[in-house]
Amino acid sequence: MTESERNLGHRWFEQVWNQGRREAIAEMLAPGGVIHEGPQDAVGPEGFYPFFDRMVATFSEVHVTVEDTLAQDDRLCIRWTFQATHTGDGLGLPASGKRVHITGITLVRIKDGKMVEAWQNWDMLGLMHQVEGARKSATYISQ
């Protein structure tokens, strides 16, 4: 694995999420690349854009920190933390204004300098608990 490929995880999280550069998705994800996320797969940049758009509409002040990376052969494993403010209704819940913090791990297969397959595993339940807990607190206070 080249040094550029080893840095792909850092570049992905910095440019796509921290800087919000939608065009960076196509720069780093191969046209037929597959991102496995729960029960749904996103194929290529076109398949990933709806997820990206939903997240950007749901969260502001996004910051992802790459905590660790491990590389072997054509695989890169990235352990990361995500912090953001829930300012949109994209999760099916009204915006709470709550600051959230979750963790995740992404395993990426790289070919010719681009992601060709990735597996995402992140704390969606923890995220929903933080957002829902904020909404329940706001409902209780307003009664």
Helices and strands as residue ranges (DSSP letters): H 3-6, H 8-11, I 12-18, H 23-28, E 29-37, E 40-43, H 44-58, E 59-72, E 75-86, E 99-111, E 114-122, H 124-142
